[in-house]
Amino acid sequence: MIEKVFKSSRFVVWVAVISCAVSSLLLYGASVNIILNTALDVVRDIPASADSGKTLAVSLLKLLDLLLIAITFQIMAVSLYRLFIRPMSVDEREFENPLDITSFHDLKITVSQVAVVILVILFLEQAVEIGATIATLYFGAAIGIVILASVFAWKNMKH
């Protein structure tokens, strides 16, 4: 009886799948809106100095950061769906797919790798926006430590 309840409760995961999918769609929509507005701003006022070019670079890096977060939500939605609701059979896996996550281990690795890329982009934003200051050095060192810890965790995760 309890086993039957647990097996049917896997459909509660639909809440997480739908939340992740809607979050991803909202972030993609916001990104399209941001890139269109940025393009319009550039057309209206073409950057003529290094400072305005840096401002454009920072806004594009922030857009890339937002898109990576949207991709993370998409990966999580697809992965949770495939792990809990409709696992893929061997016949359905004809080609290697970056969204072909078959275990929590794969999901943890993928999400942590995207998080590392997001951290690198945050550092680039800081470096372009603020420049070569001691705060940027400390920020880079902190991000470097987090990346090293993440790589160490990937290497030591048991499959």
Secondary structure, 3 states (H helix, E strand, C coil): CHHHHHHHHHHHHHHHHHHHHHHHHHHHHHHHHHHHHHHHHHHHCCCCCHHHHHHHHHHHHHHHHHHHHHHHHHHHHHHHHHHHHCCCCHHHCCCCCCCCCCCHHHHHHHHHHHHHHHHHHHHHHHHHHHCCCHHHHHHHHHHHHHHHHHHHHHHHCCC
